[in-house]
Amino acid sequence: MTELSLQKVLSIYDDNAPLAEASTIPAPWYVDTRIFELEKQTVFSRTWQMMGRVDQVGKLGQFVTANVAGEPSSPCVATMAYYGRSLMCAGIMRRL
């Protein structure tokens, strides 16, 4: 069986479909390593990601780290900017 080109795999999903015709992402997106590489570049490295819970950093200056998408995060330092009960950090795909 011939592997589909990345462009073909991406074109399987219509992100402009009306809500009544919308669907979840296609099955190949869950297992294609090329999609994972795109997600690491376009999702995980450019958006806020949950790093932990507020109770893990109870004092100013405490921090948490994590591996997301196979990459170590930059330390997420406790500040006063919590979002609900989650600690959010941006740009986590920067290597330490």
TIVO-681496 format. One record per residue (C-alpha): residue in one letter; x, y, z. Coordinates in steps of 0.02 Angstrom, whole numbers, plus 32768, in hexadecimal, padded with zeros to 4 digits. Layout:
<fitis>
AXYZ;...
</fitis>
This chain:
<fitis>
M800080008000;T804480AA7FCE;E8052812E8055;L7FEA81CA8035;S8046826E8022;L803D82E280B6;Q7FD7835D804F;K7F5982D38028;V7F4D82A080DF;L7F2E83568110;S7EAC836F8087;I7E4082DF80C8;Y7DFA8355814D;D7D8E83EA811F;D7DA9846D81A5;N7D2D84E1814E;A7C9B84678152;P7BF984AE8198;L7BD484758249;A7B4A8401820D;E7BCA83A681A0;A7C6083B28214;S7CBB83198253;T7D5082E882BC;I7DFC82E4826F;P7E1E824E81FE;A7E6881AE8246;P7F1181C281ED;W7F308262824E;Y7F3B81FE82F0;V7FC6818C82B4;D802781E8822D;T80D082218271;R80D282B081F3;I803482F68243;F808582E782EE;E811C834982B2;L80A983D1826D;E804B83D78313;K80ED83EC8374;Q811B84808305;T807184D382F6;V800F84A68392;F807F84798425;S810784FA8403;R8093858F83E5;T8004857C845F;W7FE785758519;Q7FF184C4855E;M7FBB84858608;M8058845E866C;G8011842F8714;R7F9B845B87A0;V7FA284F7880A;D7FBA848E88A8;Q806184518860;V80A98501886B;G80648548890B;K80EA85CD8924;L812C865488B1;G81CB8617885C;Q819F855F8860;F8199850F87B5;V816684748755;T81AB842786B6;A816383A58643;N8181834885A1;V81018375851D;A810383278471;G81A882D4849D;E8202837584C6;P823583BC856F;S81DD845D85A0;S822784FD85DF;P8207850C869A;C815A855286BD;V817085C78750;A80E785ED87CF;T80A0869B87B7;M7FFC86EE87E2;A7FB986C88733;Y7F5E8624874D;Y7ECE85EE86DF;G7E4F8599874F;R7EA7850787A3;S7F2484E98715;L7FD1853186FB;M7FE885648647;C808C858585ED;A80B185C0853E;G813C858D84C8;I815D84E9851E;M81B8849A848D;R8256850084AB;R82E2848A84DA;L833384A18584;
</fitis>
